[in-house]
Amino acid sequence: MSFLGFLKPKKEKRPPVSGQDRGILVFENTSEVIRTESLLKAEGWKIRVMGPPPEIRSGCDLVIEFPLIEKLRILRTLNKAKIQPKEIVPVINPLLQPVDLFQIKDFGRYLMVRAANMKLTVEKDTRTIVNVSGGGCPDVPYLAKQMVGKTLSESPVPRDIGHTLCGYALQLAFEETTRICCL
């Protein structure tokens, strides 16, 4: 938040994603997921980007979990922004549960956070990034070169320098690592 953030009017808080009242938005590609996530979060909805359940996996490897009771309001918001989900699926069957993107591994001195196929490893004491790996996108070596050896606060933010699904997944790992390290 900028130092002028207090001048902005507060957005209405939306109900969190919880229990049996969830749905998932399925998209054709990652760009649509990223755009939708930014839009819905800016509007105050509590959503989560997840991995799609195997039963509906097609194309994009990400879905957005949202409060099902908000379906019509969310669709109106998306329509105004000219975003059209490929599919909207209520999560009523355990087989349709979205897959959590994060796996966290504590190696003692080091912490590794995996988001989708991207891994970010930091030295816990110094919060220095010691490794970036995974994925198969062409920007992964560049992302690693820009980030390894820098602390979480010194490192460029992956979303600012990456342009692929791997860059987006690394952004999620970066945010989760920063959250964990700041607890």
C-alpha positions in Angstrom: 0.0 0.0 0.0 1.4 3.4 -0.9 1.6 6.1 1.8 -1.5 7.7 0.2 -3.4 4.5 0.5 -5.4 5.9 3.4 -7.1 8.3 1.0 -8.7 5.5 -1.0 -12.2 4.5 0.0 -12.4 1.1 1.5 -13.9 -1.6 -0.6 -16.8 -3.7 0.7 -15.4 -7.0 2.1 -16.9 -10.0 0.4 -17.6 -13.4 2.1 -14.5 -15.7 2.3 -14.3 -18.9 0.3 -15.4 -21.6 2.7 -17.2 -24.9 3.3 -19.5 -26.4 0.7 -20.5 -23.1 -0.9 -17.6 -22.9 -3.4 -17.3 -22.9 -7.1 -14.5 -22.8 -9.5 -13.9 -20.6 -12.6 -12.2 -22.4 -15.4 -10.3 -20.5 -18.1 -8.8 -21.1 -21.4 -5.4 -19.7 -20.5 -3.2 -18.4 -17.7 -3.5 -14.7 -18.8 -7.3 -14.8 -18.2 -6.7 -16.3 -14.7 -4.2 -13.6 -13.7 -6.5 -10.9 -15.1 -9.5 -12.3 -13.3 -7.6 -12.7 -10.0 -6.4 -9.1 -10.1 -9.9 -7.8 -10.9 -11.8 -9.9 -8.3 -9.2 -9.2 -5.5 -9.4 -5.4 -6.3 -13.2 -5.7 -5.9 -12.7 -7.2 -2.5 -13.7 -10.9 -3.1 -11.9 -13.6 -1.2 -10.8 -15.9 -3.9 -8.0 -18.4 -4.3 -6.0 -19.5 -7.4 -5.8 -23.3 -7.3 -4.8 -26.2 -9.5 -7.8 -27.7 -11.4 -9.2 -31.0 -10.3 -8.2 -33.8 -12.8 -11.8 -34.2 -13.9 -12.0 -30.8 -15.5 -8.4 -30.2 -16.4 -8.0 -28.8 -19.9 -5.7 -26.1 -21.2 -4.9 -23.8 -18.3 -3.4 -25.4 -15.2 -5.1 -22.9 -12.9 -8.6 -22.2 -11.7 -10.1 -19.6 -9.4 -12.1 -20.8 -6.3 -14.8 -18.4 -5.3 -17.9 -18.2 -2.9 -20.6 -19.8 -5.0 -23.3 -17.6 -3.4 -21.5 -14.7 -5.2 -21.7 -16.3 -8.6 -24.1 -13.8 -10.3 -22.3 -10.8 -8.9 -18.9 -12.1 -9.9 -20.2 -12.9 -13.4 -21.5 -9.3 -13.7 -18.1 -8.0 -12.7 -16.4 -10.3 -15.2 -18.8 -9.4 -18.0 -18.1 -5.7 -17.5 -14.4 -6.4 -17.9 -15.2 -8.6 -21.0 -13.8 -11.7 -19.3 -15.6 -14.9 -20.0 -14.8 -18.1 -18.0 -14.7 -21.2 -20.1 -16.7 -23.0 -17.4 -18.1 -22.4 -13.9 -18.3 -25.5 -11.8 -19.8 -25.9 -8.3 -17.6 -27.9 -5.9 -20.2 -30.4 -4.8 -18.3 -33.6 -5.3 -15.0 -34.5 -3.5 -13.5 -35.3 -6.9 -14.0 -31.7 -8.0 -12.0 -30.3 -5.2 -9.3 -27.9 -6.5 -5.8 -28.8 -5.7 -3.7 -26.6 -3.4 -0.8 -25.2 -5.3 1.5 -25.0 -2.3 3.9 -27.5 -0.8 6.2 -26.3 2.0 9.4 -28.1 3.0 11.5 -27.1 6.0 15.1 -28.3 5.6 16.3 -26.8 8.9 18.4 -23.9 7.7 16.5 -23.6 4.5 12.8 -23.3 3.6 11.5 -24.4 0.2 8.0 -23.3 -1.1 6.6 -24.9 -4.2 3.8 -23.4 -6.1 2.6 -25.5 -9.0 5.9 -26.6 -10.6 8.0 -23.7 -9.4 10.2 -23.9 -6.3 11.7 -21.0 -4.3 14.3 -21.8 -1.6 15.5 -19.3 1.0 18.0 -19.4 3.9 15.7 -18.8 6.8 18.0 -16.6 9.0 18.9 -14.1 6.3 15.8 -14.5 4.0 18.3 -14.8 1.1 17.0 -16.6 -2.0 19.4 -19.5 -2.6 17.5 -21.3 -5.4 14.8 -20.9 -8.0 13.9 -24.0 -10.0 11.2 -26.0 -11.7 8.8 -25.3 -14.6 9.8 -25.5 -18.2 9.1 -22.0 -19.4 11.8 -20.0 -21.2 12.0 -17.2 -18.5 12.9 -19.5 -15.6 16.7 -19.1 -16.0 16.3 -15.3 -16.3 14.1 -15.2 -13.2 16.6 -17.3 -11.2 19.5 -15.1 -12.3 17.6 -11.9 -11.2 16.5 -13.4 -7.8 19.2 -15.8 -6.4 21.6 -14.2 -4.0 19.1 -11.4 -3.0 17.0 -11.2 0.1 13.2 -11.4 -0.3 13.0 -7.6 0.2 15.8 -6.9 -2.3 14.7 -9.3 -5.0 12.6 -8.1 -7.9 9.0 -9.3 -7.8 8.5 -12.2 -10.2 5.3 -10.8 -11.7 7.3 -7.7 -12.7 9.9 -9.6 -14.7 8.3 -12.9 -15.7 5.7 -13.4 -18.4 4.7 -17.1 -18.3 2.8 -19.6 -16.2 6.1 -20.4 -14.5 6.6 -16.7 -13.7 3.1 -16.5 -12.2 3.7 -19.7 -10.2 7.0 -18.2 -8.9 5.1 -15.1 -7.9 2.8 -17.2 -5.8 5.7 -19.0 -4.2 7.4 -15.7 -3.6 4.3 -14.3 -1.8 3.9 -17.4 0.3 7.6 -17.5 1.3 7.4 -13.8 2.2 4.3 -14.5 4.3 5.8 -17.4 6.1 9.1 -15.6 6.7 7.3 -12.6 8.2 5.2 -14.6 10.7 
